[in-house]
Amino acid sequence: MMYHTSINADSSNEEIENEIKVKIVKEMVIQKNNKWSGGKLRNIPPLSYPN
């Protein structure tokens, strides 16, 4: 899976790493939600998921 980043050349390596980690975590959460909402729940908007 590719992670597209728009990073300034000025950014330190640490900033870049953190930005990529955030993107990867967000992607993982999206994937997890997609699996969890498989089947009948797929058409329910996210706001109506149980807490």
N, C-alpha and C positions, 0 to 999 in steps of 0.2 A: 504494500500500500504506500502511495506517495503522500508526503506531507508538504504542501506548498506553503512557503514562507516568504514574506516580504520583509527582509531585514536590511537595515542600513549597514553600509560597510563600516561605519564608525562604531557599531555596537561591539561591546566586549564579548569574548567567547562565552562568558558566564550568562550574560543577557540572552545571547542566542540560544544557549542550551535550555535556559528556563522557558523561553518562548516556545521552543520545540516541544518541551515536556508538557506545557499547558495544552498545546494543540493535540498532542497524542492522547492526553488524559480526556480531553473533550471528545475526541473521536471514539475512545473506548467507551465512554459513557453513552454516546449515541448508539454504538453497536449493541451495547448491553440492553438499552431501552428497546431497540428494534427486535432483539431476540425475545425479550420479556413480553413485548406487546404483540407477539405472533398470534395468528389465528383471529378469533372473534374480536379481540381488543384492538386490533390494528386500526380500525376506523374511529376509535374513540379519541377525541382530542386529549393532549397531554394533561390539561388542567383537570380532567375528570378521573385521572388515575387515583387509586386509593393512596392515602398517605403512608 
